[in-house]
Amino acid sequence: MLDRIVTYSPAFTLVPTYECFNRCTYCNFRRDIGTSGWLSLEAAAKQLAALNPQQVREILILSGEVAPNSPQRSHWLARLYDLAVLALAQGFLPHTNAGPLSRAEMAALKAVNVSMGLMLEQLTPKLLETVHRHAPSKDPQLRLHQLEQAGELSIPFTTGLLLGIGEELQDWVETLTAIAKCHGRWGHIQEVILQPHSPGQQQEAALPPFDLRQLPNVVRWGRSLLPEDITIQIPANLVTDPGVFRACLEAGARDLGGIVPLDHVNPNYPHTDVAALREQLQAWGWELVPRLPVYPQFVDWLPPPLREKVRGMPV
C-alpha cells in the first residue's frame, strides 16, 4: 500500500572542506580554519569513479562554511560549483548543503544541483547566547531568509529541525509553523528533517542526547503543522531504539534521508546496511524503496539539462 512505503536516497558525500568559521558547541563535523584543507577536483573524481552509478544516485556536497566577507568565498563557491559539475558528468545527481548563501550564489548553484538544503534548526534567538554563541550564520532570521530565497528561485529544498540543543517545546511549534508558512508562499520544500542531537567524540560541549522517546510526538506535531505535500524525514542511524523508530513511522515519518557509507555530521553513528534495514521494515509491514534527491513533483522546476538527466535516470 502507498501509505506503507518509506523512502531513502542511495547517496555518497563529498566534503569540499571541514573548515568552518562557525563554532557550534555540539558540532562533530567542523575543523579549525587552516587545519584540514580543501578537497581537490582530482581527489573528488577518484572518489566518484569508485562508486557504482547503479547503486548511488545522490552526491551530497556537504561543506563547512567560509565567512561571507572572506577573500576565499568566491573560490569556495567555485569549488562547490565544480564538484556538482563533476558529479553530473560521472552520472550522479548533486544536492548541495553549504550553509546560508547569497541570492546570486544560490542562483549559480541552481544550474548544477537538482535540489539544495539548509537546516533551519530552531528559530529561537536564545540559542545565539548558548550553543550558537560563536556561530554567526546560525542567526535564525538569516536561515529563514535562505528558505525564502530558495522559494523565490524555485529551488527544490530540504530543511529541518535539530532537536535537543537547548530549545523548548514551543520552539518546535514555532519553527515548524514558519516552515509551513514559507512553503505556503512558494511550494518548494520537499522534506523536513527531524534530527535528534546525538553526542559525538568531537563536540566542544557535553550536551546530552535528545530524549528519543519524545521523537514520535515531534513527528505527530510536524505532520499536523506541515502541509501534506512535505515529507517528514528521520535519520535512521540516529533513531537507535527500534520501538521509537517504528513509532515515528506510524506517526507520519516517511523518509530516512540519504543512506551513506559515512555520516560526516554524525560520524559516531553508522548507517545500518540497506538490506538489513529493508528486512527490519518489512517485518513491521513497511516497504523501503529508493528515491532520487529531487522529488517527482519538482522535476519540471529544473533547468532543461538537469531535467533531462533526471528523467533519464532510473530510481
Secondary structure, 3 states (H helix, E strand, C coil): CHHHEEEEEEEEEECCECECCCECCCCCCCECCCCCCECCHHHHHHHHHCCCCCCCCEEEEECCCCCCCCCCHHHHHHHHHHHHHHHHHCCCEEEEECCCCCHHHHHHHHCCCCEEECCCCCCCHHHHHCCCCECHHHCHHHHHHHHHHHHHCCCCEEEEEEECCCCCHHHHHHHHHHHHHHHHHHCCEEEEEEEECCCCCCCCCCCCCCCHHHHHHHHHHHHHHCCCCCEEECCCCCCCCHHHHHHHHHHCCCEEEEECCCCCCCCCCCCCCHHHHHHHHHHCCCEEEECCCCCHHHHHHCCHHHHHHHHCCCC
